[in-house]
Amino acid sequence: MAADKVIRIGSGAAWWGDRVEPAALNAEQGDLDYLCFETMAEATVSAAQVRARRDPSFPGYDSYLDDRMRAVLPACMRRGTRIVSNQGWINPDGAAQRIVHWLREFGFHGVRVAAVNGSLITDRVLELTDRILENGAPTASLAPTLISAEAYLGAEPIVQALREGAQIVVTGRVADPSVFLAPMMHEFGWDPLDHARLGAGSGIGHLLECGAQVTGGYFSDPGFKDVPEPWNFGFPIAEVSADGSAVFGKVAGTGGAITLQTVKEQMLYEVHDPANYITPDVVVDFTTARLEQVGPDRVRVSGIGGKPRTPTLKVSIGCTEGFIGEDMFFYAGPGALRRARLAKRILEERFRIVKLDAEEVRIDFLGLNAIHGEATPPDAPEPYEVAVRVAARTRTREDAAKVGREVDGMAVSGVAHTGKRVPHQDRTREIIGVWSSLVPREKVPATVTYFES
């Protein structure tokens, strides 16, 4: 391997609902060696399990898989760009087969697609784990409500798939930075126990996995932190060197900005302890990082450190926790707030009349106290418009439905000038709670399955 070798890794998604257009632009104009998609949040897989229980036709992988693959496959195949993605969710094999379908539709034959399995440990999580991290209770206490359990796998099975000739690798639950680290390990021949290099690579992966946050997304604050054309963010591209340094850029002509500020904000995003950011592959140390602005929309990152990986992997455990009923109505003009306050009192009394059995009820005034709640200043200015949002957490769907029924009653049995919307969607939803535990890493072996177009 040449010491001066550089690989170009582009971001394709930061979460399930992310925009598709910047990924297509990276595929077309990013001159990428790898395009990587991160499409999970903590609750994504549990929500997928719930949907699979209700809807036997749900395939179990990213519901935007078709959109994303149609957008990027032609350019990636034409340019030789390899794809790494955790869009497999609870069915990596199904996702791989669907990608094969699109490859064939586009006329690309002989392309090897790998599916990485092993993260889903629902059937044995109570045997493999001991305590819930959040409260110290035995994980066995979750047995009656358990839906799913997924261990956070690392980069090694992806590296195996790339080494064995996969052009596209799709996984289930893999830690966010690992999706981006795997191409570096493969291309540079990094040892899985080389915590110095893996720390640097995982740090780079952390900067890439939240997509536009490095290029100005979730950064703009008008008049304080302005970036150009925030409607047109490009996703970041990292030019990674074998020593674990990288220069971050984006496709020319896209909006947003890559500056020391944007990079620093993402570097510390969701990082509890910058000296000990735990991933399945390595413990990352951001405290030694060096950032340099080396050109317009170009920031060089070097010096990210690493410490030996932990003997355990984190497990996310999804459990049913009842239901939420939710709806809202509106007031506007002078006196809007006093009418909203009377409406709140009416609903509180009516919930008692209908014997609403709720673990928690919230009646918030959007525009005044819905975000800060009790911390809202008592002298906050009165809004011209108020939306009254009503939500209750209940054990049964029947009780959750009482929220919508009583809000409906406000249309003609409420306060003057009540603005009521016509319900156009289900106002009750099942709650999925996510708990955490630890499992010995040797108890969660990964497997790789191959498909070909």
C-alpha positions in Angstrom: 0.0 0.0 0.0 1.4 3.4 -1.0 1.9 5.7 2.0 0.4 8.6 0.0 -2.8 6.7 -1.0 -6.0 8.7 -0.6 -9.5 7.4 -0.8 -12.7 9.5 -1.2 -15.6 8.5 1.0 -18.9 10.3 0.6 -22.0 10.5 2.9 -25.3 9.3 1.4 -27.6 9.6 4.4 -27.6 10.6 8.0 -30.8 8.9 9.0 -33.8 7.1 7.6 -35.7 10.2 6.6 -32.8 12.1 5.1 -32.9 13.7 1.6 -32.0 11.6 -1.4 -30.8 14.4 -3.8 -27.5 15.1 -2.1 -26.6 11.4 -2.2 -27.3 11.4 -5.9 -25.1 14.4 -6.4 -22.3 12.8 -4.5 -22.7 9.7 -6.6 -22.7 11.7 -9.9 -20.1 14.4 -9.1 -18.2 13.4 -6.0 -15.6 11.2 -7.7 -16.1 8.7 -4.9 -14.4 5.4 -4.0 -17.1 4.7 -1.5 -20.6 6.0 -0.8 -21.9 5.2 2.6 -25.5 5.3 4.0 -26.4 5.6 7.7 -30.1 5.2 8.0 -30.8 4.2 11.6 -31.7 5.9 14.9 -32.0 4.1 18.2 -35.7 3.4 17.7 -35.6 2.6 13.9 -35.2 -1.1 14.2 -37.8 -1.5 17.0 -40.2 0.5 15.0 -39.5 -1.8 12.1 -40.2 -4.8 14.3 -43.6 -3.3 15.3 -44.5 -2.7 11.7 -43.5 -6.2 10.8 -45.9 -7.5 13.5 -48.8 -5.5 12.1 -48.0 -5.7 8.4 -46.8 -9.1 7.1 -46.0 -7.4 3.7 -43.4 -5.1 5.3 -40.0 -6.3 4.0 -38.1 -5.2 7.0 -35.5 -3.0 5.4 -35.2 0.7 4.9 -38.6 1.9 3.4 -36.7 4.3 1.2 -34.3 1.7 -0.1 -35.8 1.8 -3.6 -35.6 5.6 -3.8 -32.0 5.7 -2.7 -30.8 2.9 -4.9 -32.6 4.2 -8.0 -30.9 7.5 -7.3 -27.3 6.4 -6.9 -26.8 2.9 -8.5 -26.3 4.1 -12.2 -23.6 6.6 -11.3 -21.9 4.4 -8.7 -21.7 1.4 -11.1 -20.5 3.5 -13.9 -17.8 5.1 -11.8 -16.8 2.0 -9.8 -18.0 3.5 -6.5 -18.6 0.9 -3.9 -21.6 1.2 -1.5 -21.7 0.4 2.2 -25.1 0.8 3.9 -26.9 -0.2 7.1 -30.3 -0.1 5.2 -30.9 -3.8 5.9 -32.5 -3.0 9.3 -34.1 -6.3 10.4 -33.7 -8.0 7.0 -30.3 -7.5 5.4 -30.8 -10.5 3.1 -34.0 -9.0 1.7 -32.4 -5.6 1.2 -29.5 -7.2 -0.7 -31.9 -9.1 -2.9 -33.8 -5.9 -3.6 -30.6 -4.1 -4.5 -29.8 -7.0 -6.9 -33.3 -6.4 -8.4 -32.4 -2.8 -9.2 -29.0 -3.7 -10.5 -30.6 -6.1 -13.0 -33.2 -3.4 -13.9 -30.4 -1.0 -14.7 -28.5 -3.7 -16.7 -25.6 -4.2 -14.3 -24.9 -7.9 -14.2 -22.2 -9.8 -12.2 -22.2 -7.3 -9.3 -21.6 -8.9 -5.9 -23.8 -7.7 -3.1 -23.1 -8.8 0.5 -25.6 -8.9 3.4 -24.2 -8.7 6.9 -26.3 -10.5 9.6 -25.8 -11.2 13.3 -26.9 -8.0 15.0 -30.4 -9.3 15.7 -30.3 -11.2 19.0 -33.9 -11.0 20.1 -34.3 -14.7 20.8 -31.3 -14.8 23.2 -30.8 -11.3 24.5 -32.1 -12.2 28.0 -29.6 -15.1 28.2 -26.6 -13.0 27.0 -27.2 -9.8 29.0 -27.4 -9.1 32.7 -28.4 -5.6 33.6 -30.2 -2.6 32.0 -27.8 0.2 31.8 -30.3 3.0 32.4 -31.7 1.7 35.7 -29.7 -1.3 36.8 -32.7 -3.6 36.8 -32.3 -7.2 35.4 -32.8 -7.4 31.7 -35.0 -10.4 32.4 -37.6 -7.9 33.7 -38.1 -6.8 30.1 -39.3 -10.3 29.0 -43.1 -9.5 29.0 -42.7 -6.5 26.7 -39.7 -7.4 24.6 -40.0 -6.8 20.8 -36.5 -6.8 19.5 -32.8 -6.6 20.5 -29.9 -5.6 18.3 -26.3 -5.5 19.1 -24.2 -2.8 17.6 -21.8 -4.6 15.3 -18.5 -3.1 14.1 -16.7 -2.7 10.9 -15.0 -6.2 10.6 -17.7 -8.1 8.8 -18.0 -5.3 6.3 -14.3 -5.4 5.8 -14.6 -9.2 5.2 -17.3 -8.6 2.5 -15.2 -5.9 0.8 -12.1 -8.2 0.8 -14.2 -11.0 -0.7 -15.2 -8.8 -3.6 -18.5 -7.2 -2.7 -19.3 -4.1 -4.6 -22.2 -3.3 -2.3 -22.5 -4.2 1.4 -25.8 -3.9 3.3 -26.0 -4.5 7.0 -28.4 -4.6 9.9 -27.5 -2.7 13.1 -24.0 -1.6 12.7 -22.6 1.4 14.7 -22.8 4.6 12.7 -19.0 5.3 12.4 -18.3 1.7 11.5 -20.1 2.0 8.2 -17.5 4.6 7.2 -14.5 3.0 9.0 -14.8 -0.3 7.1 -13.6 1.1 3.7 -10.5 2.7 5.4 -9.6 -0.6 7.1 -10.0 -2.5 3.9 -8.1 0.0 1.6 -5.3 0.8 4.0 -5.0 -2.7 5.6 -5.5 -1.5 9.1 -5.4 -4.2 11.8 -8.7 -4.4 13.8 -6.7 -4.1 17.0 -4.7 -1.0 15.9 -6.6 1.4 18.1 -4.5 4.4 17.0 -5.6 4.1 13.4 -9.1 2.9 14.1 -9.6 5.7 16.5 -8.7 8.2 13.8 -10.9 6.4 11.2 -13.9 6.1 13.6 -13.5 9.8 14.3 -13.7 10.5 10.6 -16.7 8.2 10.3 -18.4 10.1 13.2 -17.9 13.3 11.2 -19.4 11.8 8.1 -22.3 9.9 9.5 -24.5 12.9 10.3 -24.4 14.0 6.7 -25.1 17.7 6.2 -24.3 18.6 9.8 -20.7 19.0 8.7 -21.7 21.1 5.7 -23.9 23.5 7.6 -27.1 21.5 8.3 -28.4 21.8 11.8 -26.0 24.7 12.2 -27.7 27.8 10.7 -28.9 30.4 13.1 -29.9 33.5 11.1 -27.8 36.6 12.0 -25.5 34.6 14.2 -24.3 31.6 12.2 -25.3 32.1 8.5 -24.4 29.8 5.7 -25.1 30.3 2.0 -28.1 28.5 0.3 -29.2 26.3 3.2 -31.8 24.8 0.9 -29.1 23.2 -1.1 -26.7 21.5 1.4 -24.3 19.0 -0.1 -23.3 15.9 1.9 -19.7 15.8 3.0 -16.8 14.0 1.3 -13.7 12.9 3.2 -10.4 12.5 1.4 -8.8 10.0 3.8 -5.1 9.3 4.0 -3.5 6.1 5.4 -2.3 7.9 8.5 -5.9 8.6 9.6 -6.0 12.2 8.6 -8.7 13.5 6.2 -9.7 16.6 4.3 -13.4 17.3 4.4 -15.1 18.9 1.4 -18.2 18.8 -0.7 -19.4 19.0 -4.3 -18.7 22.4 -5.8 -21.7 24.6 -6.2 -23.7 23.1 -3.3 -25.0 25.3 -0.5 -23.9 25.3 3.1 -20.3 25.6 4.3 -17.5 23.5 5.7 -15.7 25.5 8.4 -13.9 24.9 11.7 -17.2 25.8 13.4 -19.4 23.3 11.4 -16.8 20.5 11.9 -16.4 21.2 15.6 -20.1 21.1 16.2 -20.5 17.7 14.6 -17.3 16.4 16.3 -19.0 17.0 19.7 -22.5 16.0 18.6 -23.9 13.1 20.7 -20.5 12.7 22.3 -20.8 12.4 26.1 -17.1 12.2 26.8 -14.8 13.5 24.0 -11.9 11.5 25.5 -13.8 8.2 25.5 -16.3 7.9 22.6 -17.1 4.2 22.7 -17.7 2.4 19.4 -17.7 -1.4 18.8 -14.3 -1.1 17.0 -12.4 1.3 19.3 -12.7 4.0 21.9 -12.2 7.3 20.1 -10.3 10.2 21.8 -11.3 13.6 20.2 -9.2 15.6 22.7 -6.1 15.4 20.6 -7.8 16.3 17.3 -6.3 19.1 15.1 -8.5 21.1 12.7 -7.2 23.4 10.0 -9.1 25.4 7.4 -7.0 24.6 4.2 -9.3 26.2 1.7 -12.8 27.4 1.0 -15.1 24.6 2.2 -12.1 22.4 3.0 -11.1 21.4 6.6 -8.3 19.1 7.4 -8.8 16.9 10.5 -5.8 15.0 12.0 -4.6 13.7 15.3 -7.8 12.0 16.5 -6.7 9.4 19.0 -7.9 5.9 19.9 -7.9 3.5 22.9 -8.4 -0.3 22.9 -11.9 -1.5 22.2 -14.2 -2.7 24.9 -14.8 -6.4 25.6 -18.5 -5.9 25.2 -20.9 -4.6 22.6 -23.9 -2.3 23.3 -27.4 -3.8 22.8 -30.5 -1.8 22.1 -33.6 -3.6 23.4 -37.0 -2.4 22.1 -40.0 -3.0 24.3 -43.7 -2.1 24.1 -44.6 0.6 26.6 -48.3 1.3 25.9 -49.8 3.9 23.7 -50.0 7.6 23.1 -53.1 9.5 22.1 -52.5 12.9 20.6 -54.3 15.7 18.8 -54.4 19.5 18.7 -56.6 22.6 18.1 -56.1 26.3 17.7 -56.8 29.8 18.8 -55.8 33.1 17.2 -56.1 36.9 17.8 -56.5 38.9 21.0 -57.4 36.6 24.0 -56.0 33.5 22.3 -54.0 32.5 25.4 -56.9 32.9 27.9 -59.2 30.8 25.7 -56.4 28.1 25.5 -56.1 28.1 29.3 -59.9 27.6 29.7 -59.8 24.8 27.0 -57.1 23.1 29.1 -59.3 23.2 32.2 -62.2 21.8 30.3 -60.2 18.9 28.9 -58.8 18.1 32.3 -62.3 17.9 33.8 -63.6 15.9 30.9 -60.8 13.4 31.1 -61.9 12.7 34.6 -65.5 12.3 33.5 -64.6 9.7 30.9 -62.2 8.0 33.4 -59.1 8.4 31.2 -56.5 5.9 32.7 -53.3 7.6 31.8 -49.7 7.4 33.1 -49.1 10.9 32.0 -51.2 13.7 30.4 -49.7 16.8 28.7 -51.6 19.8 27.5 -49.1 22.2 26.0 -49.5 25.6 24.3 -47.4 25.5 21.1 -45.8 28.9 20.8 -45.5 29.4 24.5 -44.5 26.5 26.6 -44.5 23.2 24.6 -40.7 23.0 24.5 -39.4 24.4 27.8 -42.5 23.4 29.8 -42.1 24.4 33.5 -38.9 26.3 32.6 -40.8 28.8 30.4 -40.4 32.3 31.9 -43.5 33.5 33.6 -43.3 36.8 31.8 -43.0 35.2 28.3 -44.8 37.4 25.8 -48.3 36.4 24.9 -48.5 34.8 21.4 -51.0 36.0 18.8 -51.7 32.4 17.9 -51.8 29.3 20.1 -52.0 25.6 19.2 -53.2 23.5 22.1 -51.5 20.1 21.9 -53.0 17.3 24.0 -51.2 14.0 24.6 -51.7 11.1 27.0 -49.6 8.1 27.6 -51.8 5.0 28.4 -51.6 1.3 28.8 -54.3 0.6 26.2 -55.2 1.9 22.8 -58.8 2.3 24.0 -57.7 4.9 26.6 -55.4 6.6 24.1 -58.3 7.0 21.7 -60.2 9.1 24.4 -57.8 12.0 23.7 -59.0 12.4 20.1 -62.6 11.9 21.1 -62.5 14.7 23.7 -60.6 17.0 21.4 -63.3 16.4 18.7 -65.9 17.6 21.3 -64.2 20.9 21.6 -65.4 21.8 18.1 -68.9 22.6 19.3 -68.7 21.9 23.1 -65.7 24.1 23.8 -64.5 27.6 23.9 -65.3 30.5 21.5 -63.2 30.6 18.3 -61.9 27.1 18.6 -60.1 26.1 15.4 -60.5 22.4 14.9 -58.8 20.4 12.2 -60.4 17.4 10.6 -58.6 14.2 11.7 -56.7 12.8 8.7 -54.5 10.2 10.4 -54.5 7.8 13.3 -54.3 9.8 16.5 -53.1 6.9 18.6 -49.8 5.1 18.3 -47.9 2.4 20.0 -45.0 3.4 22.1 -41.6 1.6 21.7 -39.2 2.1 24.6 -35.5 1.5 24.0 -33.3 0.2 26.8 -29.6 -0.6 26.7 -27.4 -3.4 27.9 -24.0 -5.0 27.2 -23.1 -8.3 25.7 -19.7 -10.1 25.4 -18.6 -9.4 21.8 -17.6 -13.1 21.2 -21.3 -14.0 21.8 -22.4 -12.0 18.8 -20.8 -13.5 15.7 -21.6 -11.9 12.3 -22.3 -13.8 9.1 -21.9 -12.6 5.5 -24.1 -13.8 2.7 -23.5 -13.0 -1.0 -25.9 -12.4 -3.8 -25.1 -11.5 -7.5 -26.9 -9.6 -10.1 
